[in-house]
């Protein structure tokens, strides 16, 4: 596991985007960075984009793996999204 994160976010019918990062920022990039966009109607629509970056000592990105997935899920349901190399478990729960 590279990262675990949780937060509270108001979700409406229009997508709301949350930036998620891990590690020390160098030249505007983090070792792990991405966004999760959530919108709710009858189900919750998820649009997740994440990058796992390899940075050189000066902070320049020398390689990067990307996960871009969308899903429509039921609230409270644990959902697995993957692209073959990276994966994401996400659960949206009402407060």
N, CA, C and O atoms as a printed pandas DataFrame, in Angstrom:
     atom_number atom_name residue_name chain_id  residue_number  x_coord  y_coord  z_coord
0              1         N          UNK        A               1    0.849   -1.165    0.000
1              2        CA          UNK        A               1    0.000    0.000    0.000
2              3         C          UNK        A               1    0.897    1.232    0.000
3              4         O          UNK        A               1    1.811    1.350    0.816
4              5         N          UNK        A               2    0.626    2.141   -0.919
5              6        CA          UNK        A               2    1.388    3.375   -1.016
6              7         C          UNK        A               2    0.801    4.504   -0.187
7              8         O          UNK        A               2    1.527    5.361    0.315
8              9         N          UNK        A               3   -0.534    4.497   -0.047
9             10        CA          UNK        A               3   -1.186    5.640    0.586
10            11         C          UNK        A               3   -2.547    5.253    1.132
11            12         O          UNK        A               3   -3.233    4.397    0.573
12            13         N          UNK        A               4   -2.932    5.893    2.234
13            14        CA          UNK        A               4   -4.282    5.772    2.785
14            15         C          UNK        A               4   -4.730    7.174    3.162
15            16         O          UNK        A               4   -3.980    7.925    3.786
16            17         N          UNK        A               5   -5.952    7.526    2.783
17            18        CA          UNK        A               5   -6.440    8.871    3.056
18            19         C          UNK        A               5   -7.946    8.846    3.265
19            20         O          UNK        A               5   -8.646    8.000    2.708
20            21         N          UNK        A               6   -8.440    9.778    4.074
21            22        CA          UNK        A               6   -9.880    9.934    4.296
22            23         C          UNK        A               6  -10.162   11.419    4.477
23            24         O          UNK        A               6   -9.318   12.161    4.979
24            25         N          UNK        A               7  -11.353   11.851    4.064
25            26        CA          UNK        A               7  -11.747   13.240    4.233
26            27         C          UNK        A               7  -13.256   13.359    4.178
27            28         O          UNK        A               7  -13.956   12.426    3.784
28            29         N          UNK        A               8  -13.748   14.527    4.582
29            30        CA          UNK        A               8  -15.171   14.846    4.474
30            31         C          UNK        A               8  -15.337   15.854    3.348
31            32         O          UNK        A               8  -14.548   16.788    3.207
32            33         N          UNK        A               9  -16.380   15.647    2.549
33            34        CA          UNK        A               9  -16.611   16.505    1.397
34            35         C          UNK        A               9  -18.101   16.571    1.120
35            36         O          UNK        A               9  -18.772   15.538    1.097
36            37         N          UNK        A              10  -18.631   17.770    0.911
37            38        CA          UNK        A              10  -20.020   17.906    0.481
38            39         C          UNK        A              10  -20.130   17.442   -0.961
39            40         O          UNK        A              10  -19.305   17.802   -1.801
40            41         N          UNK        A              11  -21.149   16.643   -1.247
41            42        CA          UNK        A              11  -21.340   16.108   -2.592
42            43         C          UNK        A              11  -22.706   16.546   -3.093
43            44         O          UNK        A              11  -23.720   16.333   -2.428
44            45         N          UNK        A              12  -22.725   17.155   -4.265
45            46        CA          UNK        A              12  -23.978   17.570   -4.883
46            47         C          UNK        A              12  -24.109   16.968   -6.267
47            48         O          UNK        A              12  -23.365   16.057   -6.628
48            49         N          UNK        A              13  -25.044   17.471   -7.033
49            50        CA          UNK        A              13  -25.257   16.945   -8.376
50            51         C          UNK        A              13  -24.159   17.384   -9.344
51            52         O          UNK        A              13  -23.933   16.731  -10.362
52            53         N          UNK        A              14  -23.476   18.487   -9.029
53            54        CA          UNK        A              14  -22.330   18.923   -9.830
54            55         C          UNK        A              14  -21.059   18.326   -9.231
55            56         O          UNK        A              14  -20.920   18.282   -8.009
56            57         N          UNK        A              15  -20.127   17.863  -10.072
57            58        CA          UNK        A              15  -18.899   17.250   -9.548
58            59         C          UNK        A              15  -18.106   18.205   -8.664
59            60         O          UNK        A              15  -17.906   19.371   -9.003
60            61         N          UNK        A              16  -17.659   17.687   -7.526
61            62        CA          UNK        A              16  -16.774   18.410   -6.628
62            63         C          UNK        A              16  -15.442   17.687   -6.589
63            64         O          UNK        A              16  -15.394   16.484   -6.335
64            65         N          UNK        A              17  -14.356   18.415   -6.839
65            66        CA          UNK        A              17  -13.037   17.798   -6.966
66            67         C          UNK        A              17  -12.205   18.047   -5.715
67            68         O          UNK        A              17  -12.211   19.148   -5.163
68            69         N          UNK        A              18  -11.486   17.013   -5.270
69            70        CA          UNK        A              18  -10.598   17.097   -4.114
70            71         C          UNK        A              18   -9.197   16.673   -4.563
71            72         O          UNK        A              18   -9.025   15.615   -5.169
72            73         N          UNK        A              19   -8.198   17.511   -4.258
73            74        CA          UNK        A              19   -6.806   17.161   -4.547
74            75         C          UNK        A              19   -6.267   16.310   -3.406
75            76         O          UNK        A              19   -6.531   16.587   -2.236
76            77         N          UNK        A              20   -5.511   15.272   -3.753
77            78        CA          UNK        A              20   -4.934   14.357   -2.772
78            79         C          UNK        A              20   -3.450   14.214   -3.098
79            80         O          UNK        A              20   -3.087   13.924   -4.238
80            81         N          UNK        A              21   -2.585   14.418   -2.090
81            82        CA          UNK        A              21   -1.144   14.306   -2.312
82            83         C          UNK        A              21   -0.490   13.578   -1.149
83            84         O          UNK        A              21   -1.047   13.488   -0.055
84            85         N          UNK        A              22    0.704   13.062   -1.412
85            86        CA          UNK        A              22    1.505   12.428   -0.368
86            87         C          UNK        A              22    2.970   12.677   -0.679
87            88         O          UNK        A              22    3.397   12.570   -1.828
88            89         N          UNK        A              23    3.732   13.007    0.345
89            90        CA          UNK        A              23    5.166   13.223    0.187
90            91         C          UNK        A              23    5.497   14.698    0.101
91            92         O          UNK        A              23    4.623   15.562    0.168
92            93         N          UNK        A              24    6.787   14.961   -0.051
93            94        CA          UNK        A              24    7.283   16.335   -0.087
94            95         C          UNK        A              24    7.182   16.894   -1.504
95            96         O          UNK        A              24    7.618   16.258   -2.463
96            97         N          UNK        A              25    6.608   18.081   -1.625
97            98        CA          UNK        A              25    6.486   18.738   -2.928
98            99         C          UNK        A              25    7.849   19.206   -3.419
99           100         O          UNK        A              25    8.635   19.787   -2.670
100          101         N          UNK        A              26    8.112   18.935   -4.701
101          102        CA          UNK        A              26    9.330   19.421   -5.350
102          103         C          UNK        A              26    8.945   19.921   -6.734
103          104         O          UNK        A              26    8.414   19.164   -7.547
104          105         N          UNK        A              27    9.210   21.185   -6.999
105          106        CA          UNK        A              27    8.911   21.804   -8.296
106          107         C          UNK        A              27    7.457   21.593   -8.715
107          108         O          UNK        A              27    7.169   21.376   -9.892
108          109         N          UNK        A              28    6.546   21.658   -7.745
109          110        CA          UNK        A              28    5.126   21.562   -8.054
110          111         C          UNK        A              28    4.578   20.153   -8.178
111          112         O          UNK        A              28    3.403   19.979   -8.502
112          113         N          UNK        A              29    5.405   19.139   -7.925
113          114        CA          UNK        A              29    4.943   17.750   -7.999
114          115         C          UNK        A              29    5.190   17.044   -6.671
115          116         O          UNK        A              29    6.088   17.406   -5.910
116          117         N          UNK        A              30    4.371   16.029   -6.413
117          118        CA          UNK        A              30    4.501   15.188   -5.232
118          119         C          UNK        A              30    4.795   13.761   -5.688
119          120         O          UNK        A              30    4.463   13.402   -6.818
120          121         N          UNK        A              31    5.409   12.939   -4.835
121          122        CA          UNK        A              31    5.601   11.531   -5.203
122          123         C          UNK        A              31    4.283   10.835   -5.561
123          124         O          UNK        A              31    4.238   10.024   -6.486
124          125         N          UNK        A              32    3.218   11.154   -4.830
125          126        CA          UNK        A              32    1.879   10.664   -5.177
126          127         C          UNK        A              32    0.964   11.881   -5.205
127          128         O          UNK        A              32    0.907   12.650   -4.246
128          129         N          UNK        A              33    0.247   12.047   -6.316
129          130        CA          UNK        A              33   -0.668   13.182   -6.442
130          131         C          UNK        A              33   -1.837   12.790   -7.324
131          132         O          UNK        A              33   -1.719   11.951   -8.217
132          133         N          UNK        A              34   -2.964   13.417   -7.051
133          134        CA          UNK        A              34   -4.129   13.116   -7.866
134          135         C          UNK        A              34   -5.345   13.901   -7.438
135          136         O          UNK        A              34   -5.289   14.754   -6.553
136          137         N          UNK        A              35   -6.455   13.585   -8.099
137          138        CA          UNK        A              35   -7.729   14.211   -7.780
138          139         C          UNK        A              35   -8.822   13.152   -7.766
139          140         O          UNK        A              35   -8.775   12.170   -8.506
140          141         N          UNK        A              36   -9.795   13.377   -6.913
141          142        CA          UNK        A              36  -11.002   12.551   -6.873
142          143         C          UNK        A              36  -12.173   13.510   -7.028
143          144         O          UNK        A              36  -12.336   14.439   -6.236
144          145         N          UNK        A              37  -12.981   13.280   -8.045
145          146        CA          UNK        A              37  -14.160   14.094   -8.304
146          147         C          UNK        A              37  -15.391   13.255   -8.000
147          148         O          UNK        A              37  -15.519   12.130   -8.483
148          149         N          UNK        A              38  -16.302   13.809   -7.195
149          150        CA          UNK        A              38  -17.508   13.089   -6.789
150          151         C          UNK        A              38  -18.745   13.915   -7.119
151          152         O          UNK        A              38  -18.769   15.128   -6.912
152          153         N          UNK        A              39  -19.769   13.244   -7.634
153          154        CA          UNK        A              39  -21.073   13.868   -7.883
154          155         C          UNK        A              39  -22.140   12.856   -7.499
155          156         O          UNK        A              39  -21.973   11.659   -7.733
156          157         N          UNK        A              40  -23.242   13.329   -6.908
157          158        CA          UNK        A              40  -24.263   12.409   -6.429
158          159         C          UNK        A              40  -25.615   12.718   -7.054
159          160         O          UNK        A              40  -26.052   13.867   -7.115
160          161         N          UNK        A              41  -26.253   11.666   -7.510
161          162        CA          UNK        A              41  -27.661   11.687   -7.893
162          163         C          UNK        A              41  -28.250   10.470   -7.192
163          164         O          UNK        A              41  -28.220   10.402   -5.963
164          165         N          UNK        A              42  -28.780    9.518   -7.935
165          166        CA          UNK        A              42  -29.235    8.270   -7.316
166          167         C          UNK        A              42  -28.031    7.445   -6.858
167          168         O          UNK        A              42  -28.069    6.801   -5.809
168          169         N          UNK        A              43  -26.976    7.473   -7.650
169          170        CA          UNK        A              43  -25.711    6.821   -7.317
170          171         C          UNK        A              43  -24.642    7.902   -7.221
171          172         O          UNK        A              43  -24.902    9.067   -7.522
172          173         N          UNK        A              44  -23.446    7.518   -6.803
173          174        CA          UNK        A              44  -22.329    8.455   -6.755
174          175         C          UNK        A              44  -21.408    8.187   -7.934
175          176         O          UNK        A              44  -20.977    7.055   -8.153
176          177         N          UNK        A              45  -21.109    9.237   -8.690
177          178        CA          UNK        A              45  -20.167    9.140   -9.802
178          179         C          UNK        A              45  -18.789    9.525   -9.303
179          180         O          UNK        A              45  -18.614   10.564   -8.666
180          181         N          UNK        A              46  -17.812    8.679   -9.597
181          182        CA          UNK        A              46  -16.429    8.896   -9.177
182          183         C          UNK        A              46  -15.568    9.052  -10.421
183          184         O          UNK        A              46  -15.676    8.267  -11.363
184          185         N          UNK        A              47  -14.716   10.065  -10.417
185          186        CA          UNK        A              47  -13.697   10.235  -11.450
186          187         C          UNK        A              47  -12.381   10.400  -10.705
187          188         O          UNK        A              47  -12.158   11.421  -10.055
188          189         N          UNK        A              48  -11.510    9.402  -10.797
189          190        CA          UNK        A              48  -10.246    9.412  -10.059
190          191         C          UNK        A              48   -9.075    9.467  -11.034
191          192         O          UNK        A              48   -9.028    8.719  -12.011
192          193         N          UNK        A              49   -8.136   10.360  -10.756
193          194        CA          UNK        A              49   -6.905   10.449  -11.530
194          195         C          UNK        A              49   -5.751   10.558  -10.545
195          196         O          UNK        A              49   -5.704   11.483   -9.733
196          197         N          UNK        A              50   -4.830    9.621  -10.616
197          198        CA          UNK        A              50   -3.670    9.613   -9.726
198          199         C          UNK        A              50   -2.402    9.352  -10.513
199          200         O          UNK        A              50   -2.409    8.654  -11.527
200          201         N          UNK        A              51   -1.307    9.930  -10.023
201          202        CA          UNK        A              51    0.010    9.695  -10.588
202          203         C          UNK        A              51    0.938    9.284   -9.455
203          204         O          UNK        A              51    0.909    9.874   -8.376
204          205         N          UNK        A              52    1.758    8.276   -9.702
205          206        CA          UNK        A              52    2.850    7.906   -8.807
206          207         C          UNK        A              52    4.116    8.316   -9.548
207          208         O          UNK        A              52    4.478    7.713  -10.558
208          209         N          UNK        A              53    4.785    9.347   -9.037
209          210        CA          UNK        A              53    5.925    9.957   -9.719
210          211         C          UNK        A              53    7.243    9.530   -9.093
211          212         O          UNK        A              53    7.351    9.407   -7.873
212          213         N          UNK        A              54    8.232    9.306   -9.929
213          214        CA          UNK        A              54    9.610    9.126   -9.483
214          215         C          UNK        A              54   10.313   10.453   -9.758
215          216         O          UNK        A              54   10.382   10.897  -10.903
216          217         N          UNK        A              55   10.831   11.081   -8.709
217          218        CA          UNK        A              55   11.482   12.381   -8.829
218          219         C          UNK        A              55   12.980   12.230   -8.647
219          220         O          UNK        A              55   13.428   11.453   -7.803
220          221         N          UNK        A              56   13.773   12.975   -9.442
221          222        CA          UNK        A              56   15.216   12.960   -9.226
222          223         C          UNK        A              56   15.533   13.862   -8.025
223          224         O          UNK        A              56   14.628   14.516   -7.506
224          225         N          UNK        A              57   16.792   13.915   -7.570
225          226        CA          UNK        A              57   17.130   14.719   -6.388
226          227         C          UNK        A              57   16.790   16.208   -6.515
227          228         O          UNK        A              57   16.666   16.905   -5.508
228          229         N          UNK        A              58   16.639   16.694   -7.753
229          230        CA          UNK        A              58   16.308   18.104   -7.966
230          231         C          UNK        A              58   14.805   18.341   -8.063
231          232         O          UNK        A              58   14.371   19.487   -8.179
232          233         N          UNK        A              59   14.002   17.273   -8.017
233          234        CA          UNK        A              59   12.553   17.414   -8.068
234          235         C          UNK        A              59   11.950   17.266   -9.444
235          236         O          UNK        A              59   10.749   17.472   -9.619
236          237         N          UNK        A              60   12.771   16.908  -10.435
237          238        CA          UNK        A              60   12.268   16.714  -11.797
238          239         C          UNK        A              60   11.642   15.325  -11.897
239          240         O          UNK        A              60   12.230   14.345  -11.441
240          241         N          UNK        A              61   10.443   15.238  -12.496
241          242        CA          UNK        A              61    9.773   13.949  -12.682
242          243         C          UNK        A              61   10.530   13.163  -13.749
243          244         O          UNK        A              61   10.627   13.602  -14.894
244          245         N          UNK        A              62   11.071   11.989  -13.370
245          246        CA          UNK        A              62   11.803   11.172  -14.337
246          247         C          UNK        A              62   10.960   10.012  -14.861
247          248         O          UNK        A              62   11.244    9.475  -15.932
248          249         N          UNK        A              63    9.936    9.625  -14.121
249          250        CA          UNK        A              63    8.969    8.642  -14.615
250          251         C          UNK        A              63    7.685    8.801  -13.810
251          252         O          UNK        A              63    7.685    9.325  -12.696
252          253         N          UNK        A              64    6.591    8.333  -14.406
253          254        CA          UNK        A              64    5.292    8.507  -13.768
254          255         C          UNK        A              64    4.350    7.411  -14.231
255          256         O          UNK        A              64    4.325    7.060  -15.410
256          257         N          UNK        A              65    3.575    6.871  -13.299
257          258        CA          UNK        A              65    2.505    5.929  -13.632
258          259         C          UNK        A              65    1.188    6.619  -13.331
259          260         O          UNK        A              65    1.058    7.319  -12.327
260          261         N          UNK        A              66    0.203    6.415  -14.214
261          262        CA          UNK        A              66   -1.078    7.106  -14.072
262          263         C          UNK        A              66   -2.223    6.118  -13.937
263          264         O          UNK        A              66   -2.269    5.097  -14.623
264          265         N          UNK        A              67   -3.145    6.439  -13.041
265          266        CA          UNK        A              67   -4.408    5.720  -12.913
266          267         C          UNK        A              67   -5.510    6.723  -13.218
267          268         O          UNK        A              67   -5.604    7.763  -12.566
268          269         N          UNK        A              68   -6.343    6.419  -14.203
269          270        CA          UNK        A              68   -7.514    7.247  -14.517
270          271         C          UNK        A              68   -8.685    6.301  -14.671
271          272         O          UNK        A              68   -8.727    5.494  -15.600
272          273         N          UNK        A              69   -9.643    6.403  -13.752
273          274        CA          UNK        A              69  -10.801    5.513  -13.754
274          275         C          UNK        A              69  -12.051    6.291  -13.368
275          276         O          UNK        A              69  -11.993    7.255  -12.605
276          277         N          UNK        A              70  -13.172    5.854  -13.907
277          278        CA          UNK        A              70  -14.466    6.393  -13.512
278          279         C          UNK        A              70  -15.364    5.235  -13.102
279          280         O          UNK        A              70  -15.205    4.111  -13.576
280          281         N          UNK        A              71  -16.300    5.523  -12.221
281          282        CA          UNK        A              71  -17.233    4.483  -11.763
282          283         C          UNK        A              71  -18.504    5.139  -11.250
283          284         O          UNK        A              71  -18.499    6.296  -10.828
284          285         N          UNK        A              72  -19.575    4.392  -11.292
285          286        CA          UNK        A              72  -20.854    4.785  -10.676
286          287         C          UNK        A              72  -21.116    3.756   -9.589
287          288         O          UNK        A              72  -21.221    2.563   -9.872
288          289         N          UNK        A              73  -21.224    4.218   -8.334
289          290        CA          UNK        A              73  -21.291    3.296   -7.199
290          291         C          UNK        A              73  -22.457    3.632   -6.282
291          292         O          UNK        A              73  -22.991    4.741   -6.301
292          293         N          UNK        A              74  -22.838    2.639   -5.477
293          294        CA          UNK        A              74  -23.815    2.852   -4.409
294          295         C          UNK        A              74  -23.074    3.387   -3.191
295          296         O          UNK        A              74  -21.934    3.000   -2.934
296          297         N          UNK        A              75  -23.722    4.276   -2.440
297          298        CA          UNK        A              75  -23.110    4.789   -1.217
298          299         C          UNK        A              75  -22.861    3.655   -0.240
299          300         O          UNK        A              75  -23.679    2.746   -0.098
300          301         N          UNK        A              76  -21.717    3.722    0.434
301          302        CA          UNK        A              76  -21.366    2.724    1.426
302          303         C          UNK        A              76  -20.739    1.473    0.850
303          304         O          UNK        A              76  -20.361    0.576    1.604
304          305         N          UNK        A              77  -20.620    1.387   -0.462
305          306        CA          UNK        A              77  -20.071    0.203   -1.117
306          307         C          UNK        A              77  -18.577    0.406   -1.377
307          308         O          UNK        A              77  -18.177    1.434   -1.923
308          309         N          UNK        A              78  -17.758   -0.562   -0.991
309          310        CA          UNK        A              78  -16.325   -0.513   -1.258
310          311         C          UNK        A              78  -16.101   -0.855   -2.725
311          312         O          UNK        A              78  -16.553   -1.896   -3.201
312          313         N          UNK        A              79  -15.405    0.021   -3.440
313          314        CA          UNK        A              79  -15.209   -0.136   -4.882
314          315         C          UNK        A              79  -13.727   -0.215   -5.196
315          316         O          UNK        A              79  -12.931    0.564   -4.672
316          317         N          UNK        A              80  -13.360   -1.153   -6.049
317          318        CA          UNK        A              80  -11.980   -1.366   -6.483
318          319         C          UNK        A              80  -11.837   -0.855   -7.911
319          320         O          UNK        A              80  -12.547   -1.307   -8.809
320          321         N          UNK        A              81  -10.924    0.084   -8.120
321          322        CA          UNK        A              81  -10.627    0.615   -9.449
322          323         C          UNK        A              81   -9.164    0.325   -9.750
323          324         O          UNK        A              81   -8.308    0.532   -8.890
324          325         N          UNK        A              82   -8.860   -0.152  -10.960
325          326        CA          UNK        A              82   -7.457   -0.385  -11.285
326          327         C          UNK        A              82   -7.212   -0.198  -12.771
327          328         O          UNK        A              82   -8.139   -0.210  -13.581
328          329         N          UNK        A              83   -5.929   -0.022  -13.113
329          330        CA          UNK        A              83   -5.535    0.098  -14.511
330          331         C          UNK        A              83   -4.479   -0.938  -14.880
331          332         O          UNK        A              83   -3.835   -0.810  -15.921
332          333         N          UNK        A              84   -4.291   -1.946  -14.059
333          334        CA          UNK        A              84   -3.291   -2.970  -14.327
334          335         C          UNK        A              84   -2.057   -2.829  -13.455
335          336         O          UNK        A              84   -1.558   -3.827  -12.934
336          337         N          UNK        A              85   -1.551   -1.608  -13.283
337          338        CA          UNK        A              85   -0.365   -1.380  -12.457
338          339         C          UNK        A              85   -0.690   -0.720  -11.123
339          340         O          UNK        A              85   -0.054   -1.010  -10.110
340          341         N          UNK        A              86   -1.672    0.159  -11.123
341          342        CA          UNK        A              86   -2.075    0.864   -9.912
342          343         C          UNK        A              86   -3.532    0.554   -9.618
343          344         O          UNK        A              86   -4.315    0.284  -10.529
344          345         N          UNK        A              87   -3.890    0.594   -8.347
345          346        CA          UNK        A              87   -5.277    0.319   -7.961
346          347         C          UNK        A              87   -5.698    1.288   -6.861
347          348         O          UNK        A              87   -4.869    1.881   -6.170
348          349         N          UNK        A              88   -7.003    1.425   -6.726
349          350        CA          UNK        A              88   -7.583    2.336   -5.755
350          351         C          UNK        A              88   -8.804    1.674   -5.147
351          352         O          UNK        A              88   -9.671    1.183   -5.870
352          353         N          UNK        A              89   -8.878    1.656   -3.830
353          354        CA          UNK        A              89  -10.092    1.249   -3.121
354          355         C          UNK        A              89  -10.757    2.522   -2.629
355          356         O          UNK        A              89  -10.110    3.362   -2.003
356          357         N          UNK        A              90  -12.041    2.667   -2.908
357          358        CA          UNK        A              90  -12.744    3.877   -2.498
358          359         C          UNK        A              90  -14.115    3.513   -1.953
359          360         O          UNK        A              90  -14.808    2.641   -2.478
360          361         N          UNK        A              91  -14.487    4.213   -0.877
361          362        CA          UNK        A              91  -15.796    4.015   -0.262
362          363         C          UNK        A              91  -16.364    5.393    0.063
363          364         O          UNK        A              91  -15.734    6.183    0.766
364          365         N          UNK        A              92  -17.551    5.673   -0.450
365          366        CA          UNK        A              92  -18.233    6.941   -0.196
366          367         C          UNK        A              92  -19.360    6.656    0.781
367          368         O          UNK        A              92  -20.261    5.869    0.491
368          369         N          UNK        A              93  -19.307    7.305    1.953
369          370        CA          UNK        A              93  -20.312    7.079    2.998
370          371         C          UNK        A              93  -20.940    8.399    3.411
371          372         O          UNK        A              93  -20.228    9.384    3.608
372          373         N          UNK        A              94  -22.278    8.437    3.547
373          374        CA          UNK        A              94  -22.914    9.661    4.032
374          375         C          UNK        A              94  -22.580    9.887    5.502
375          376         O          UNK        A              94  -22.351    8.936    6.250
376          377         N          UNK        A              95  -22.556   11.144    5.903
377          378        CA          UNK        A              95  -22.286   11.477    7.313
378          379         C          UNK        A              95  -23.555   11.421    8.114
379          380         O          UNK        A              95  -23.536   11.669    9.320
